[in-house]
Amino acid sequence: MSWNICVVGAGKIGQMIAALLKSSTNYSVTVADRDLAALSVLNRQGISTNQIDVANPADLANTLRGFDAVISAAPFFLTPTIAQAAANAGVHYFDLTEDVAATEAVRDLARSSQSAFMPQCGLAPGFVGIAGAALADEFDTIDSLHMRVGALPLYPTNALKYNLTWSTDGLINEYCNPCDAIVNGVRTKTAPLEDHEIIGHDGVEYECFNTSGGLGTLPETLDGKARAVSYRSIRYPGHRDILRLLLNDLGLERRRDLLKEIFETALPRTDQDVVLVYCTAKGMIDGSLREKSLINKSFARTIDGTTWSAIQITTAAGVLGVVDLMRTGVLPAQGFIRQEQVKLSDFLNTEFGRLYRAGDVTEQNKAA
């Protein structure tokens, strides 16, 4: 059965989602945004568009009627408005938000809806939750699960060793907002930028530290089962110390508007990036204490003649993989859907989830 999808948001991720949907025989796609210049780019690629003010819930609900599903690729602060419009129009809803409050608003709408609502469907939260849950399921009893994700420049040059690869607002939220976690068996909030660690992969050294939003609903799912669950962002060493200077010493945590201006003025964007997913779990298997890791490393690549960044590919594939599972009846068609309800094998076998296979999903395990 073919689905008709409305993508709200014509930014970098929205463009990638639309391009993948257009290339599939199972979907038709329209992109809605108020930015005529961005929509014109998509029109030239043969993608249908609709110029509307997506902040107007009544207009958006009218636009969404007749579609099977809407995918929000808009800024996090528009999430409740777009989700409400989806509920009013009776269409399935998916988004990419990492914002905890926005996700709670979506959950509230799902309680009385006849359609499905599945937020947090990109990379992190999103694919990392699917991968982490799959790793935890391999244990008879799970002790700890630590997920780490980084979207990084391949060729870092500045002191932060970082380039902008996605939403600046989302990035600042990650660095400033409290982080969900399980610590000593208790669901709690931890401080961003804390729990610093050093890891290595393929001969490259990275640092990791707490950031907000990446776990999605996993702390709820593993509450009472795991002693420790965390999410940390991966960066090149030295990044966190500069963030502490900016956010804490210079007080920019209280001036997020100024911090955004600084980032967008001083940090160039790049399509030459790498996305590293590094999940590690520890627990009991057949009476033995074991540790397993799942690693996925994705790079920018050319698809149908267009070069896309690694963050565009992994984020778009994250949401479209679960859309495909709902279209084919694998996922429930009503209510609030969590990422960890998705089986990793099912996801990787969808036409879009296969894009993660290019990043080589590998497992490593050892006796602890």
C-alpha positions, 0 to 999 in steps of 0.5 A: 500500500502506497502512502502520501506523506507531508513533510513539514520543514524544508531545511537540510533534513527535510530536503533529505527526507523528501528526496528519499521518499520521492525515490521510493515507489511506496510513497508520494511526498509534499513538503510544507514550509513558509520559506519560499526560497527553500521550497523553490529548491525542492520544486526544481527537483520535482518535489511537490510543495505547499507554502503555509505558515506551519505555526498556524494550527488551523491552516496546517490541519487543513493542509494535512487532511488527505495525507496518511502521515506527517513528518515534522522536520521543523524546529522543536518549539513547533512540535506541539503545534504540528502534532495538534494539527496532525491529531485534528486531521486524523493522520499519523505523526512522526518527528525528530525532536530531542526536546523532552517537554515537546515529547510530553505534549505529543504523548498527551495528544496520543492518549485520545487520538485514533492515529499513531504518534511517534516522536523522537525518530531521528538519530539520537533519539531515534536509531540509538534507542532502537539499537540500545534496546536491541543490545539490552534484550540480548542479556538475561538481566541488564546491569548497564546500558550506555549510549554515545553518539557524535556527528562530527567533522571529518577534518576538524580545524578550529579550537572546538574541533566542531562544525555545525551539521544540524539544528543550532537550537537543538545543539544548544538544548543538548548542552544546556538542559538536564539529562535523563538517566538511571543512576544506581537503579533510580531514574533521575536527571543529571547535569549536562557536560558531566560524566566525562570519559575518553573512548577510542575507535579506529585509532581515533580518540574521542571524549564523551559527556552527558547531553540532553534528549538522546535517550528518548523513553528508554529510562522509562522502559528500563526502569526497575531493570537496569542499574545504570542507563546514560546518553553521552555526546561524542566529540573530539577531546577539548570540546567540553572544556571550551563549552564550560567556558562559554556556558558557565564562566561567560554565562551564555547558558542564560543567553542562548540567543547570543550563543546561537548567534556566536555558533552560527557566525563563527562555526561553518557548516560542513557536509564532510562529516561522520556519525558515530554510534557507540552503545555498550551494555553489561549484564548476565548471560547464562550465568556469566557477566558479559559486556557487548558493544554495538558500533555504527559509523556512517559517512557522507555519501552520494545517493542518486547523484546528490551528495548528502551529509552523514547526519542528513542520511542517518537522521532521515533514515531513522524516521523513514525506517519506522514510517515504513514499518508502520506503513507495512503494519509492523508497528501499531497504527494508534497511540504513542509509539516508543523507539524501543518497540522497534526491532533492530532487525526489522528496522535495518531491513526496511528500504530506508533502514538499509542506509545504516548498513552502509555504516557497518552495524557491528557487535563486539562482546566479551566476558567481563 
